[in-house]
Amino acid sequence: MPGGLIFGFDTAVISGTTESLKRVFELDDGGLGFTVTTALLGTILGALTAGKPADRYGRKTMLFVIGALYVVGALGLALTSSHLLFMLARFLGGVGVGAASVCAPIYTAEVAPPAVRGRLVGLVQFNIVLGILLAYLSNAIIRAILPEDVAWRWMFGVMAVPAVIFLGLLVGVPETPRWLMSRDRRQEAEVTSRRLCSTEEESRLQIEEIHESLQAQQDAASVAFFTRPHAKVIMLAFMIAMFNQMSGINAILYYAPVVMEKAGASTSSAFLMSVGVGLMNLVATMAALTVIDKIGRRSLMLVGSIGYILSLGFLAGIMFAYDGHYDSTSSVLVLVGLLAFIASHAFGQGSVIWVFISEIFPNRIRGRGQSFGSLTHWVFAAITSWAFPPIVGALGGGVAFSVFGVFMVGQLVWVLKVMPETKGVPLEQMERKLGLVHDPAAAGSRT
């Protein structure tokens, strides 16, 4: 989905502008951290508020709103000379990103057959990492051909182009059968389902499953979210989203060129190294998408968790060993560590998080559940991204990477002890799989 591509582009594009922003707006490390985090405050608002409108007005309508926010945000960042207006534009773009993290996975999950749902929802993540790679590549090209005092504006401005294309493509996108059925628009749902399914029989079964689940949940709008029956899935969403950001992934994506410059790379080399990080992100994501519906979500999380621990430990060791004496050797070692880190993230958490959260919530609260998971994700993204520059400046990169590594040990324990497998389970049967409803027949069949 192109929305995921713009999501990724927006996330990473600021990595090439941080030093220019410090100079133009006269920012210290704390000021830079807050300026970067302004977008994440927007994502928190977007994630917090997108679920209900997505349930009320439709997934497609919300995607149009998200595209408009991307356009406004990109143009505002590129054209303003006011720090306050810059942060406002970044905030609006962030609202779009937060809303996209709720709506895009829901949309994809609701139009995908169970057998390939992981790969199709995972394509959202593929487009995100493709957007990150394109942002790094775009930044490197723009920096090479334009003067430094205007290059940063073009880095932001080019994002408006894919955002406009995204809006154009949305015209031909159908609404999801599940949402149409929930609004008593069965005929439209059946037409859409026949377009999406490979056979008439598959479409008929899909419509009947949706109808039965909605019949059992006809009072969905009045169902409370934070209740004891929902506690299990709420905690599952919270933990996977919290661990995702406490790996340090967004902080590293935002500050990748700065990290490599501090490790001894030249500015031009740091930008090219960032492209390498983005390419590794894409390759590892593609590898994960080929197996996510075969070996499952939990297996990917196990591999990724171990990779996190090893790569973050390696990076922390390099930072401690070379602290204050960085050279070309240390920059290469840091690049190796970052490549291993980004591969671990892309193969594990990056490919699993949005698939997992979009699957585990019952139909009656799926919009709010996705919103809650995204909200958690972006709150912790804001914390890590805001704190990263001051911590690195005051205590060094070794301390920052060590903290991230400790959290990833916690993630490994959580995956081993708590995380369930959700591959291949129809959304209408997920409640029984996770033990959220009492079904004696289902209970008796469990092994």
Solvent accessible surface area in square Angstrom, and as a share of the most:
residue,aa,sasa,rsa
1,M,50,0.22
2,P,52,0.33
3,G,3,0.02
4,G,1,0.01
5,L,32,0.16
6,I,0,0.00
7,F,10,0.04
8,G,0,0.00
9,F,13,0.05
10,D,9,0.04
11,T,8,0.05
12,A,0,0.00
13,V,1,0.00
14,I,0,0.00
15,S,2,0.02
16,G,11,0.11
17,T,0,0.00
18,T,2,0.01
19,E,86,0.39
20,S,9,0.06
21,L,0,0.00
22,K,52,0.22
23,R,116,0.42
24,V,58,0.33
25,F,26,0.11
26,E,157,0.70
27,L,26,0.13
28,D,99,0.51
29,D,55,0.29
30,G,30,0.29
31,G,22,0.21
32,L,8,0.04
33,G,0,0.00
34,F,74,0.31
35,T,0,0.00
36,V,0,0.00
37,T,0,0.00
38,T,10,0.06
39,A,4,0.03
40,L,1,0.00
41,L,63,0.32
42,G,0,0.00
43,T,2,0.01
44,I,33,0.17
45,L,74,0.37
46,G,1,0.01
47,A,0,0.00
48,L,104,0.52
49,T,65,0.38
50,A,2,0.02
51,G,1,0.01
52,K,142,0.60
53,P,37,0.24
54,A,0,0.00
55,D,46,0.24
56,R,152,0.56
57,Y,120,0.46
58,G,0,0.00
59,R,12,0.05
60,K,48,0.20
61,T,63,0.37
62,M,19,0.09
63,L,2,0.01
64,F,72,0.30
65,V,69,0.40
66,I,1,0.00
67,G,0,0.00
68,A,48,0.37
69,L,36,0.18
70,Y,0,0.00
71,V,26,0.15
72,V,81,0.46
73,G,0,0.00
74,A,0,0.00
75,L,81,0.41
76,G,23,0.22
77,L,3,0.01
78,A,12,0.09
79,L,139,0.69
80,T,19,0.11
81,S,91,0.59
82,S,43,0.28
83,H,54,0.24
84,L,129,0.64
85,L,96,0.48
86,F,0,0.00
87,M,30,0.13
88,L,93,0.46
89,A,8,0.06
90,R,4,0.01
91,F,58,0.24
92,L,54,0.27
93,G,2,0.02
94,G,0,0.00
95,V,23,0.13
96,G,0,0.00
97,V,3,0.02
98,G,0,0.00
99,A,4,0.03
100,A,3,0.02
101,S,1,0.01
102,V,0,0.00
103,C,0,0.00
104,A,3,0.02
105,P,1,0.00
106,I,0,0.00
107,Y,15,0.06
108,T,15,0.08
109,A,0,0.00
110,E,3,0.01
111,V,22,0.13
112,A,3,0.03
113,P,36,0.22
114,P,49,0.31
115,A,73,0.56
116,V,46,0.26
117,R,1,0.01
118,G,0,0.00
119,R,88,0.32
120,L,59,0.29
121,V,1,0.00
122,G,0,0.00
123,L,77,0.38
124,V,4,0.02
125,Q,14,0.06
126,F,46,0.19
127,N,22,0.11
128,I,10,0.05
129,V,1,0.00
130,L,43,0.21
131,G,0,0.00
132,I,6,0.03
133,L,20,0.10
134,L,64,0.32
135,A,0,0.00
136,Y,3,0.01
137,L,74,0.37
138,S,22,0.14
139,N,1,0.01
140,A,14,0.10
141,I,91,0.46
142,I,15,0.07
143,R,82,0.30
144,A,83,0.64
145,I,122,0.62
146,L,55,0.27
147,P,83,0.52
148,E,100,0.45
149,D,89,0.46
150,V,56,0.32
151,A,3,0.02
152,W,4,0.01
153,R,56,0.20
154,W,145,0.51
155,M,4,0.02
156,F,0,0.00
157,G,17,0.17
158,V,45,0.26
159,M,0,0.00
160,A,11,0.08
161,V,94,0.54
162,P,30,0.19
163,A,0,0.00
164,V,86,0.50
165,I,98,0.50
166,F,3,0.01
167,L,44,0.22
168,G,49,0.47
169,L,100,0.50
170,L,4,0.02
171,V,107,0.62
172,G,59,0.57
173,V,37,0.21
174,P,27,0.17
175,E,24,0.11
176,T,0,0.00
177,P,0,0.00
178,R,21,0.08
179,W,18,0.06
180,L,4,0.02
181,M,16,0.07
182,S,52,0.34
183,R,108,0.40
184,D,134,0.70
185,R,96,0.35
186,R,90,0.33
187,Q,143,0.64
188,E,78,0.35
189,A,0,0.00
190,E,49,0.22
191,V,71,0.41
192,T,10,0.06
193,S,0,0.00
194,R,113,0.41
195,R,157,0.57
196,L,56,0.28
197,C,15,0.09
198,S,100,0.65
199,T,77,0.45
200,E,121,0.54
201,E,91,0.41
202,E,55,0.24
203,S,5,0.03
204,R,126,0.46
205,L,89,0.44
206,Q,22,0.10
207,I,6,0.03
208,E,54,0.24
209,E,59,0.27
210,I,1,0.00
211,H,65,0.29
212,E,112,0.50
213,S,14,0.09
214,L,38,0.19
215,Q,103,0.46
216,A,87,0.67
217,Q,24,0.11
218,Q,146,0.65
219,D,98,0.51
220,A,25,0.19
221,A,107,0.83
222,S,93,0.60
223,V,40,0.23
224,A,58,0.45
225,F,20,0.08
226,F,147,0.61
227,T,46,0.27
228,R,217,0.79
229,P,80,0.50
230,H,5,0.02
231,A,46,0.36
232,K,102,0.43
233,V,0,0.00
234,I,15,0.07
235,M,105,0.47
236,L,4,0.02
237,A,0,0.00
238,F,62,0.26
239,M,40,0.18
240,I,0,0.00
241,A,0,0.00
242,M,21,0.09
243,F,11,0.05
244,N,4,0.02
245,Q,1,0.00
246,M,19,0.09
247,S,0,0.00
248,G,0,0.00
249,I,3,0.02
250,N,8,0.04
251,A,0,0.00
252,I,1,0.01
253,L,7,0.03
254,Y,5,0.02
255,Y,5,0.02
256,A,0,0.00
257,P,4,0.03
258,V,21,0.12
259,V,9,0.05
260,M,0,0.00
261,E,55,0.25
262,K,113,0.48
263,A,0,0.00
264,G,34,0.33
265,A,12,0.10
266,S,63,0.40
267,T,48,0.28
268,S,62,0.40
269,S,42,0.27
270,A,0,0.00
271,F,18,0.07
272,L,118,0.59
273,M,31,0.14
274,S,1,0.01
275,V,27,0.16
276,G,27,0.26
277,V,2,0.01
278,G,0,0.00
279,L,93,0.47
280,M,65,0.29
281,N,2,0.01
282,L,21,0.10
283,V,81,0.46
284,A,10,0.08
285,T,0,0.00
286,M,94,0.42
287,A,44,0.34
288,A,0,0.00
289,L,14,0.07
290,T,82,0.48
291,V,39,0.23
292,I,0,0.00
293,D,26,0.13
294,K,137,0.58
295,I,79,0.40
296,G,0,0.00
297,R,0,0.00
298,R,72,0.26
299,S,39,0.25
300,L,0,0.00
301,M,0,0.00
302,L,43,0.21
303,V,82,0.47
304,G,1,0.01
305,S,0,0.00
306,I,89,0.45
307,G,18,0.17
308,Y,0,0.00
309,I,47,0.24
310,L,124,0.62
311,S,4,0.03
312,L,1,0.00
313,G,45,0.44
314,F,82,0.34
315,L,0,0.00
316,A,8,0.06
317,G,37,0.35
318,I,18,0.09
319,M,12,0.05
320,F,116,0.48
321,A,81,0.63
322,Y,53,0.20
323,D,89,0.46
324,G,63,0.61
325,H,146,0.65
326,Y,61,0.23
327,D,68,0.35
328,S,81,0.52
329,T,73,0.43
330,S,0,0.00
331,S,3,0.02
332,V,80,0.46
333,L,52,0.26
334,V,0,0.00
335,L,35,0.18
336,V,77,0.45
337,G,1,0.01
338,L,0,0.00
339,L,43,0.21
340,A,47,0.37
341,F,1,0.00
342,I,1,0.00
343,A,26,0.20
344,S,13,0.08
345,H,12,0.05
346,A,0,0.00
347,F,46,0.19
348,G,0,0.00
349,Q,1,0.00
350,G,2,0.02
351,S,1,0.01
352,V,0,0.00
353,I,2,0.01
354,W,12,0.04
355,V,1,0.01
356,F,0,0.00
357,I,0,0.00
358,S,0,0.00
359,E,0,0.00
360,I,1,0.00
361,F,1,0.00
362,P,2,0.01
363,N,28,0.14
364,R,45,0.16
365,I,0,0.00
366,R,4,0.01
367,G,1,0.01
368,R,48,0.18
369,G,0,0.00
370,Q,1,0.00
371,S,8,0.05
372,F,35,0.14
373,G,0,0.00
374,S,0,0.00
375,L,35,0.18
376,T,8,0.05
377,H,11,0.05
378,W,4,0.01
379,V,51,0.29
380,F,41,0.17
381,A,0,0.00
382,A,6,0.05
383,I,90,0.46
384,T,7,0.04
385,S,0,0.00
386,W,110,0.38
387,A,36,0.28
388,F,8,0.03
389,P,15,0.10
390,P,49,0.31
391,I,62,0.32
392,V,26,0.15
393,G,54,0.52
394,A,84,0.65
395,L,116,0.57
396,G,18,0.17
397,G,6,0.06
398,G,2,0.02
399,V,46,0.27
400,A,4,0.03
401,F,2,0.01
402,S,42,0.27
403,V,68,0.39
404,F,12,0.05
405,G,13,0.12
406,V,107,0.61
407,F,69,0.29
408,M,0,0.00
409,V,74,0.42
410,G,29,0.28
411,Q,1,0.00
412,L,36,0.18
413,V,79,0.46
414,W,17,0.06
415,V,0,0.00
416,L,92,0.46
417,K,162,0.69
418,V,83,0.47
419,M,6,0.02
420,P,27,0.17
421,E,45,0.20
422,T,0,0.00
423,K,76,0.32
424,G,46,0.44
425,V,24,0.14
426,P,27,0.17
427,L,4,0.02
428,E,34,0.15
429,Q,79,0.35
430,M,0,0.00
431,E,19,0.09
432,R,120,0.44
433,K,98,0.42
434,L,5,0.03
435,G,48,0.46
436,L,23,0.12
437,V,57,0.33
438,H,164,0.73
439,D,26,0.13
440,P,91,0.57
441,A,84,0.65
442,A,23,0.18
443,A,44,0.34
444,G,67,0.65
445,S,83,0.53
446,R,124,0.45
447,T,183,1.06
